[in-house]
Amino acid sequence: DLANLPGRFMAWRARRRPSVASVTAGVLGQLADQFEAILRRVDGIVDVSNSGQAGVPELRAVAMRSQTADLAVTSTTVSQAMRTAVQGTVATQLRVQDQAQVDVRVIVQRDANGIPLNLEDVPVLTTRGVVVRLGQVATIQNATGPSRINRSDRNRSVGVSGSVVGRPLGDVAAEVRQKQSTVAVPAGYRVTVGGAVQNLDRAISALTGALGLSVVLMYLLLAALYDSFLSPFIVLFSLPLAMIGAFGGGE
């Protein structure tokens, strides 16, 4: 789901529904790439950016469902083992004389570049009380992740934004929405608009509501003046014709 951007920026947000637990960040990235391509094809949009672009190297432990089921290992246990290996865990504290306590952190061996070694050999405790290796229940992969993780309403979101130059914002938004309708959004995801386009939609909605309210108030005032519920309708419906004549006479 895209962060609101001030000024002349427009943004489209692809975010998962909170009720779906199977949504993955990879699908969010694919959706963001599609909307980025759409914005780049629209005249008047420049400086297109995608917050979901990969760029930070990371290690991933992909659980193997058949092995985890056979060995009674949960995905939570796999993630905890991976976190302990990469970030370490405080096993105890050491108190040095006349100094504060120091945490003793257990962490896997690393190479000269700080990359963890032998992650496949990290012990994992099953629900049966048996210790297995991480490599038996998960595959360790080198991958790249987003430079930052955005969240909206406590849900992970990816934002695509751009600046509008040389065209009215409303025309650009209408063209993007028309192209957006051709994108197949998977179940469990939704796309919302933010930034200046969202502000424009709110302003139009507020203006429409104010116009309707003004007509109602004008009708009530005329009904009180004419002491009739029919005469105000005649006056109100004659106003558009009167405006046409006024503009025509002015020219």
C-alpha positions as YAML, in Angstrom:
chain: A
units: angstrom
residues:
- id: 1
  name: ASP
  ca: [0.00, 0.00, 0.00]
- id: 2
  name: LEU
  ca: [2.41, 4.25, -1.37]
- id: 3
  name: ALA
  ca: [3.11, 7.00, 1.13]
- id: 4
  name: ASN
  ca: [1.21, 10.26, 0.71]
- id: 5
  name: LEU
  ca: [3.40, 12.80, -1.04]
- id: 6
  name: PRO
  ca: [2.91, 16.57, -0.79]
- id: 7
  name: GLY
  ca: [2.92, 19.16, -3.55]
- id: 8
  name: ARG
  ca: [2.80, 18.12, -7.17]
- id: 9
  name: PHE
  ca: [3.54, 14.46, -6.61]
- id: 10
  name: MET
  ca: [1.12, 11.69, -7.42]
- id: 11
  name: ALA
  ca: [1.46, 8.19, -6.05]
- id: 12
  name: TRP
  ca: [-0.12, 4.81, -6.54]
- id: 13
  name: ARG
  ca: [0.00, 2.40, -3.65]
- id: 14
  name: ALA
  ca: [-0.08, -1.39, -3.87]
- id: 15
  name: ARG
  ca: [-0.59, -2.99, -0.51]
- id: 16
  name: ARG
  ca: [-1.84, -6.25, 0.82]
- id: 17
  name: ARG
  ca: [-5.12, -6.77, 2.63]
- id: 18
  name: PRO
  ca: [-4.66, -7.40, 6.35]
- id: 19
  name: SER
  ca: [-6.95, -10.43, 6.23]
- id: 20
  name: VAL
  ca: [-4.68, -12.39, 3.88]
- id: 21
  name: ALA
  ca: [-1.65, -14.04, 5.45]
- id: 22
  name: SER
  ca: [-0.18, -15.61, 2.33]
- id: 23
  name: VAL
  ca: [0.77, -12.34, 0.66]
- id: 24
  name: THR
  ca: [4.49, -12.04, -0.12]
- id: 25
  name: ALA
  ca: [6.77, -9.09, -0.68]
- id: 26
  name: GLY
  ca: [7.72, -10.47, -4.11]
- id: 27
  name: VAL
  ca: [4.22, -9.90, -5.46]
- id: 28
  name: LEU
  ca: [4.24, -6.36, -4.09]
- id: 29
  name: GLY
  ca: [7.46, -5.73, -5.98]
- id: 30
  name: GLN
  ca: [5.99, -7.09, -9.20]
- id: 31
  name: LEU
  ca: [2.92, -4.88, -8.86]
- id: 32
  name: ALA
  ca: [5.09, -1.85, -8.16]
- id: 33
  name: ASP
  ca: [7.19, -2.58, -11.27]
- id: 34
  name: GLN
  ca: [4.03, -2.72, -13.40]
- id: 35
  name: PHE
  ca: [2.76, 0.61, -12.09]
- id: 36
  name: GLU
  ca: [6.20, 2.14, -12.51]
- id: 37
  name: ALA
  ca: [6.11, 1.14, -16.19]
- id: 38
  name: ILE
  ca: [2.64, 2.70, -16.50]
- id: 39
  name: LEU
  ca: [3.76, 6.03, -15.04]
- id: 40
  name: ARG
  ca: [6.78, 6.13, -17.34]
- id: 41
  name: ARG
  ca: [4.52, 5.75, -20.40]
- id: 42
  name: VAL
  ca: [2.25, 8.67, -19.45]
- id: 43
  name: ASP
  ca: [3.12, 12.07, -20.92]
- id: 44
  name: GLY
  ca: [3.64, 14.71, -18.26]
- id: 45
  name: ILE
  ca: [5.04, 12.44, -15.54]
- id: 46
  name: VAL
  ca: [8.74, 12.77, -14.74]
- id: 47
  name: ASP
  ca: [11.07, 11.67, -11.93]
- id: 48
  name: VAL
  ca: [9.32, 8.33, -11.44]
- id: 49
  name: SER
  ca: [10.54, 6.47, -8.35]
- id: 50
  name: ASN
  ca: [9.79, 3.04, -6.91]
- id: 51
  name: SER
  ca: [10.36, 2.43, -3.20]
- id: 52
  name: GLY
  ca: [10.29, -1.33, -3.76]
- id: 53
  name: GLN
  ca: [13.39, -1.44, -5.94]
- id: 54
  name: ALA
  ca: [15.89, -3.97, -4.68]
- id: 55
  name: GLY
  ca: [19.35, -2.84, -3.69]
- id: 56
  name: VAL
  ca: [20.32, -4.14, -0.26]
- id: 57
  name: PRO
  ca: [21.97, -7.60, -0.12]
- id: 58
  name: GLU
  ca: [20.39, -10.01, 2.33]
- id: 59
  name: LEU
  ca: [20.28, -13.67, 3.32]
- id: 60
  name: ARG
  ca: [17.02, -15.59, 3.14]
- id: 61
  name: ALA
  ca: [16.06, -18.91, 4.69]
- id: 62
  name: VAL
  ca: [13.29, -20.50, 2.60]
- id: 63
  name: ALA
  ca: [11.60, -23.27, 4.56]
- id: 64
  name: MET
  ca: [11.04, -26.58, 2.74]
- id: 65
  name: ARG
  ca: [7.50, -27.60, 3.60]
- id: 66
  name: SER
  ca: [7.92, -31.34, 3.20]
- id: 67
  name: GLN
  ca: [11.03, -31.46, 5.40]
- id: 68
  name: THR
  ca: [9.60, -29.17, 8.06]
- id: 69
  name: ALA
  ca: [6.46, -31.30, 8.23]
- id: 70
  name: ASP
  ca: [8.41, -34.56, 8.48]
- id: 71
  name: LEU
  ca: [10.82, -33.24, 11.12]
- id: 72
  name: ALA
  ca: [8.16, -31.30, 13.09]
- id: 73
  name: VAL
  ca: [9.79, -27.90, 12.60]
- id: 74
  name: THR
  ca: [7.69, -24.74, 12.40]
- id: 75
  name: SER
  ca: [8.44, -21.73, 10.21]
- id: 76
  name: THR
  ca: [8.73, -19.64, 13.37]
- id: 77
  name: THR
  ca: [11.51, -21.89, 14.63]
- id: 78
  name: VAL
  ca: [13.33, -21.57, 11.31]
- id: 79
  name: SER
  ca: [13.11, -17.77, 11.39]
- id: 80
  name: GLN
  ca: [14.28, -17.65, 15.00]
- id: 81
  name: ALA
  ca: [17.28, -19.85, 14.20]
- id: 82
  name: MET
  ca: [18.16, -17.65, 11.23]
- id: 83
  name: ARG
  ca: [17.81, -14.49, 13.30]
- id: 84
  name: THR
  ca: [19.98, -15.93, 16.06]
- id: 85
  name: ALA
  ca: [22.67, -16.92, 13.56]
- id: 86
  name: VAL
  ca: [22.76, -13.56, 11.77]
- id: 87
  name: GLN
  ca: [21.99, -11.10, 14.57]
- id: 88
  name: GLY
  ca: [23.13, -13.22, 17.50]
- id: 89
  name: THR
  ca: [21.48, -13.85, 20.83]
- id: 90
  name: VAL
  ca: [22.50, -12.81, 24.34]
- id: 91
  name: ALA
  ca: [23.42, -16.00, 26.20]
- id: 92
  name: THR
  ca: [24.52, -14.42, 29.47]
- id: 93
  name: GLN
  ca: [26.04, -11.29, 30.95]
- id: 94
  name: LEU
  ca: [29.55, -10.73, 32.20]
- id: 95
  name: ARG
  ca: [30.29, -8.32, 35.02]
- id: 96
  name: VAL
  ca: [33.77, -6.85, 34.98]
- id: 97
  name: GLN
  ca: [35.08, -5.40, 38.22]
- id: 98
  name: ASP
  ca: [33.99, -1.77, 38.70]
- id: 99
  name: GLN
  ca: [32.22, -1.80, 35.33]
- id: 100
  name: ALA
  ca: [28.70, -2.31, 34.08]
- id: 101
  name: GLN
  ca: [27.48, -5.70, 32.92]
- id: 102
  name: VAL
  ca: [28.45, -6.68, 29.39]
- id: 103
  name: ASP
  ca: [26.25, -8.87, 27.19]
- id: 104
  name: VAL
  ca: [27.80, -12.09, 25.92]
- id: 105
  name: ARG
  ca: [26.32, -12.60, 22.47]
- id: 106
  name: VAL
  ca: [26.45, -15.92, 20.65]
- id: 107
  name: ILE
  ca: [26.75, -15.56, 16.88]
- id: 108
  name: VAL
  ca: [27.94, -17.72, 13.99]
- id: 109
  name: GLN
  ca: [31.42, -17.35, 12.56]
- id: 110
  name: ARG
  ca: [31.83, -14.71, 9.87]
- id: 111
  name: ASP
  ca: [34.29, -14.13, 7.06]
- id: 112
  name: ALA
  ca: [36.44, -11.05, 6.52]
- id: 113
  name: ASN
  ca: [33.49, -9.21, 4.96]
- id: 114
  name: GLY
  ca: [31.20, -9.95, 7.89]
- id: 115
  name: ILE
  ca: [29.11, -12.54, 6.03]
- id: 116
  name: PRO
  ca: [27.93, -15.45, 8.22]
- id: 117
  name: LEU
  ca: [29.50, -18.82, 7.43]
- id: 118
  name: ASN
  ca: [28.05, -22.34, 7.58]
- id: 119
  name: LEU
  ca: [24.46, -21.24, 8.15]
- id: 120
  name: GLU
  ca: [23.30, -24.69, 7.05]
- id: 121
  name: ASP
  ca: [24.88, -26.15, 10.20]
- id: 122
  name: VAL
  ca: [22.97, -23.91, 12.62]
- id: 123
  name: PRO
  ca: [21.08, -26.15, 15.09]
- id: 124
  name: VAL
  ca: [17.28, -26.05, 15.07]
- id: 125
  name: LEU
  ca: [15.17, -27.56, 17.85]
- id: 126
  name: THR
  ca: [12.08, -29.44, 16.66]
- id: 127
  name: THR
  ca: [8.81, -29.72, 18.54]
- id: 128
  name: ARG
  ca: [9.80, -33.30, 19.39]
- id: 129
  name: GLY
  ca: [12.88, -32.11, 21.23]
- id: 130
  name: VAL
  ca: [15.30, -33.31, 18.53]
- id: 131
  name: VAL
  ca: [18.04, -31.04, 17.17]
- id: 132
  name: VAL
  ca: [18.42, -30.87, 13.37]
- id: 133
  name: ARG
  ca: [20.50, -28.70, 11.07]
- id: 134
  name: LEU
  ca: [19.03, -25.58, 9.47]
- id: 135
  name: GLY
  ca: [20.10, -26.90, 6.07]
- id: 136
  name: GLN
  ca: [17.82, -29.92, 6.54]
- id: 137
  name: VAL
  ca: [14.65, -27.82, 6.75]
- id: 138
  name: ALA
  ca: [15.48, -24.65, 4.81]
- id: 139
  name: THR
  ca: [17.41, -23.40, 1.82]
- id: 140
  name: ILE
  ca: [19.78, -20.47, 2.38]
- id: 141
  name: GLN
  ca: [19.69, -17.97, -0.48]
- id: 142
  name: ASN
  ca: [21.61, -14.82, -1.28]
- id: 143
  name: ALA
  ca: [19.17, -12.15, -2.41]
- id: 144
  name: THR
  ca: [18.60, -8.42, -2.53]
- id: 145
  name: GLY
  ca: [15.86, -6.62, -0.67]
- id: 146
  name: PRO
  ca: [14.31, -3.16, -0.76]
- id: 147
  name: SER
  ca: [16.37, -0.28, 0.55]
- id: 148
  name: ARG
  ca: [13.53, 0.52, 2.93]
- id: 149
  name: ILE
  ca: [10.29, -1.12, 4.07]
- id: 150
  name: ASN
  ca: [7.17, 1.03, 4.14]
- id: 151
  name: ARG
  ca: [4.06, 0.18, 6.11]
- id: 152
  name: SER
  ca: [0.56, 1.60, 5.93]
- id: 153
  name: ASP
  ca: [-2.07, 0.60, 8.47]
- id: 154
  name: ARG
  ca: [0.47, -1.91, 9.82]
- id: 155
  name: ASN
  ca: [0.66, -3.58, 6.41]
- id: 156
  name: ARG
  ca: [3.66, -3.70, 4.16]
- id: 157
  name: SER
  ca: [3.33, -1.33, 1.19]
- id: 158
  name: VAL
  ca: [5.32, -0.30, -1.86]
- id: 159
  name: GLY
  ca: [5.06, 3.19, -3.33]
- id: 160
  name: VAL
  ca: [5.44, 4.41, -6.91]
- id: 161
  name: SER
  ca: [5.45, 8.18, -7.38]
- id: 162
  name: GLY
  ca: [6.30, 10.86, -9.91]
- id: 163
  name: SER
  ca: [6.13, 14.59, -10.61]
- id: 164
  name: VAL
  ca: [3.50, 16.05, -12.95]
- id: 165
  name: VAL
  ca: [4.88, 18.66, -15.35]
- id: 166
  name: GLY
  ca: [3.31, 20.34, -18.38]
- id: 167
  name: ARG
  ca: [-0.17, 18.78, -18.08]
- id: 168
  name: PRO
  ca: [-3.15, 19.30, -15.77]
- id: 169
  name: LEU
  ca: [-3.08, 16.94, -12.83]
- id: 170
  name: GLY
  ca: [-6.64, 15.78, -13.48]
- id: 171
  name: ASP
  ca: [-5.85, 14.76, -17.08]
- id: 172
  name: VAL
  ca: [-2.77, 12.84, -16.00]
- id: 173
  name: ALA
  ca: [-4.66, 11.09, -13.20]
- id: 174
  name: ALA
  ca: [-7.46, 10.07, -15.58]
- id: 175
  name: GLU
  ca: [-4.99, 8.57, -18.05]
- id: 176
  name: VAL
  ca: [-3.14, 6.68, -15.33]
- id: 177
  name: ARG
  ca: [-6.40, 5.30, -13.94]
- id: 178
  name: GLN
  ca: [-7.40, 4.14, -17.42]
- id: 179
  name: LYS
  ca: [-4.09, 2.30, -17.84]
- id: 180
  name: GLN
  ca: [-4.24, 1.05, -14.25]
- id: 181
  name: SER
  ca: [-7.50, -0.78, -14.96]
- id: 182
  name: THR
  ca: [-5.62, -3.12, -17.32]
- id: 183
  name: VAL
  ca: [-3.40, -4.45, -14.51]
- id: 184
  name: ALA
  ca: [-4.61, -7.69, -12.95]
- id: 185
  name: VAL
  ca: [-4.34, -7.23, -9.18]
- id: 186
  name: PRO
  ca: [-4.15, -10.60, -7.36]
- id: 187
  name: ALA
  ca: [-6.65, -11.47, -4.67]
- id: 188
  name: GLY
  ca: [-5.57, -10.11, -1.31]
- id: 189
  name: TYR
  ca: [-4.02, -6.93, -2.73]
- id: 190
  name: ARG
  ca: [-5.41, -3.50, -3.45]
- id: 191
  name: VAL
  ca: [-4.18, -0.35, -5.15]
- id: 192
  name: THR
  ca: [-4.94, 3.07, -3.72]
- id: 193
  name: VAL
  ca: [-4.07, 6.55, -4.87]
- id: 194
  name: GLY
  ca: [-2.31, 9.12, -2.71]
- id: 195
  name: GLY
  ca: [-0.47, 12.41, -2.83]
- id: 196
  name: ALA
  ca: [-1.77, 15.34, -4.86]
- id: 197
  name: VAL
  ca: [-4.22, 13.13, -6.77]
- id: 198
  name: GLN
  ca: [-5.85, 12.06, -3.53]
- id: 199
  name: ASN
  ca: [-6.06, 15.71, -2.43]
- id: 200
  name: LEU
  ca: [-7.66, 16.61, -5.78]
- id: 201
  name: ASP
  ca: [-10.27, 13.86, -5.40]
- id: 202
  name: ARG
  ca: [-11.08, 15.06, -1.90]
- id: 203
  name: ALA
  ca: [-11.41, 18.66, -3.07]
- id: 204
  name: ILE
  ca: [-13.76, 17.69, -5.90]
- id: 205
  name: SER
  ca: [-15.85, 15.57, -3.53]
- id: 206
  name: ALA
  ca: [-16.06, 18.42, -1.00]
- id: 207
  name: LEU
  ca: [-16.96, 20.92, -3.74]
- id: 208
  name: THR
  ca: [-19.69, 18.64, -5.07]
- id: 209
  name: GLY
  ca: [-21.14, 18.22, -1.59]
- id: 210
  name: ALA
  ca: [-21.04, 21.97, -0.96]
- id: 211
  name: LEU
  ca: [-22.78, 22.64, -4.28]
- id: 212
  name: GLY
  ca: [-25.55, 20.19, -3.47]
- id: 213
  name: LEU
  ca: [-25.99, 21.67, 0.00]
- id: 214
  name: SER
  ca: [-26.18, 25.19, -1.43]
- id: 215
  name: VAL
  ca: [-28.98, 24.13, -3.79]
- id: 216
  name: VAL
  ca: [-30.93, 22.62, -0.90]
- id: 217
  name: LEU
  ca: [-30.50, 25.74, 1.24]
- id: 218
  name: MET
  ca: [-31.50, 27.97, -1.67]
- id: 219
  name: TYR
  ca: [-34.64, 25.89, -2.21]
- id: 220
  name: LEU
  ca: [-35.58, 26.12, 1.47]
- id: 221
  name: LEU
  ca: [-35.06, 29.89, 1.43]
- id: 222
  name: LEU
  ca: [-37.20, 30.33, -1.70]
- id: 223
  name: ALA
  ca: [-39.86, 28.05, -0.27]
- id: 224
  name: ALA
  ca: [-40.05, 30.27, 2.80]
- id: 225
  name: LEU
  ca: [-40.20, 33.45, 0.68]
- id: 226
  name: TYR
  ca: [-42.82, 32.21, -1.80]
- id: 227
  name: ASP
  ca: [-44.69, 30.17, 0.80]
- id: 228
  name: SER
  ca: [-44.81, 27.38, -1.76]
- id: 229
  name: PHE
  ca: [-42.94, 24.17, -2.49]
- id: 230
  name: LEU
  ca: [-43.52, 24.34, -6.26]
- id: 231
  name: SER
  ca: [-42.46, 27.89, -7.11]
- id: 232
  name: PRO
  ca: [-38.84, 27.40, -5.94]
- id: 233
  name: PHE
  ca: [-38.48, 24.53, -8.44]
- id: 234
  name: ILE
  ca: [-39.53, 26.84, -11.27]
- id: 235
  name: VAL
  ca: [-37.01, 29.48, -10.21]
- id: 236
  name: LEU
  ca: [-34.16, 27.00, -9.75]
- id: 237
  name: PHE
  ca: [-34.72, 25.29, -13.10]
- id: 238
  name: SER
  ca: [-34.84, 28.65, -14.88]
- id: 239
  name: LEU
  ca: [-31.41, 29.70, -13.58]
- id: 240
  name: PRO
  ca: [-29.37, 27.66, -16.11]
- id: 241
  name: LEU
  ca: [-31.33, 29.20, -18.99]
- id: 242
  name: ALA
  ca: [-30.85, 32.66, -17.51]
- id: 243
  name: MET
  ca: [-27.09, 32.09, -17.24]
- id: 244
  name: ILE
  ca: [-26.91, 31.09, -20.91]
- id: 245
  name: GLY
  ca: [-28.68, 34.28, -21.90]
- id: 246
  name: ALA
  ca: [-26.46, 36.38, -19.63]
- id: 247
  name: PHE
  ca: [-23.23, 34.95, -21.06]
- id: 248
  name: GLY
  ca: [-24.55, 35.27, -24.61]
- id: 249
  name: GLY
  ca: [-25.53, 38.90, -24.09]
- id: 250
  name: GLY
  ca: [-22.16, 39.72, -22.55]
- id: 251
  name: GLU
  ca: [-20.37, 38.52, -25.64]
...
